Amino acid sequence: MNTKVTTIVAAVALLCLLSGVSQALTPYTQTFEGMPMPAVGQLLGDGWLVYGNAFNPAMVWMYGYGPYPAPNDGAAFCAIATGEGGVDQGSRQLSVYGDYQNQAQGGGNWIQANIFKEQTIVAGDVGDTWVFAFQAKMGNLGGGSTALAFIKTIDPANGWAMTNFVTADMTAIPATWGGYQVSLTIDAALVGQLFQFGFMNLVTLFEPSGIFYDNVDFHLDVSTAAPTATLPGARLAQNHPNPFNPSTRIDFALDAAGPVEIAVYDLGGRRIAVLADGVFAAGEHSAIWDGRGDDGRVAPAGQYRCVLKTVAGDVSRSMTLVK
């Protein structure tokens, strides 16, 4: 398997992928609960793309194809699945597998299937570390099939050369859900390049290759960001630990006594939990979030916002709950 992966790393540099727009890297969270069920002609949506590469039996690259919008019809690359999750995964998951519509594998050739999201790196991203976190469990992968999760950077100005390839090997993960992540720190040489995160499968002879994924969370490693967010008369520190499980501490400070609310929101803007609500004296304070909502239910893994509200306005911090 290592020989195959090494060859793939060299060949993936031949990919010709879409150029992203010039804006800073942006967090992304997806639980797949709102995704449509598979149907003929259905697309996964939400900006997911696919790209395929074909290799001969000796793992020499033959051709690539794509990128295309990610399908959701059950025939190739990926589709929404149901009934494979636990409490933290909900009712819908992402099933990722090979491109079984490519008949070249019938002769012993290898078909590499990539499903990914893509952004463009800008100068403001330099020095930041970005994390691609997700949950996964084994599907029906077998035979010689292999699977990876990855972060890639691609240089359009240099023949679409691949300049980074950070992976997590998913080939032998257990049949129970677990959390995984890969990360990359942005340096100045990467400005203008494409940043991709996603999943890859390598298949021959139509062998099974499925892996289930859920709770995708692409986020900034806050330890590389500014330590404190401020508004007039108040400061909100980054929660610690972060990412966290099961609880985290939020420190805040006030220059003068006054009313304060500390609350947790999901990325859809729904208030999950109120951690503090009242009049606080000037000075330093803290609140604890135990990963539960006001209804007592355990919140699913993912990214949340901690919002400090005072009479002067509000300020927020991003928090990542892992399982």
Secondary structure, DSSP 4 states (H G I P E B T S, - for coil): -HHHHHHHHHHHTT---PPPPSS----EEE-STTSPPP-TT-B--TT-EEEEEEE-TT--EEEEEEEEEPB-SSSEEEEEEES---TTT-SEEEEEEEETT-GGGGGT-EEEEEEEEEEE--GGGTT-EEEEEEEEEE-S--TT-EEEEEEEEEEGGGTTEEEEEEEEE-TT--SS-EEEEEEEE--GGGTT-EEEEEEEEEEETT----EEEEEEEEEE-GGGS-SEEEETTEEEEPPBSSSBSS-EEEEEEESS-EEEEEEEEETTS-EEEEEEEEEE-SEEEEEEE-SB-TTSPBPPSEEEEEEEEETTEEEEEEEEE--
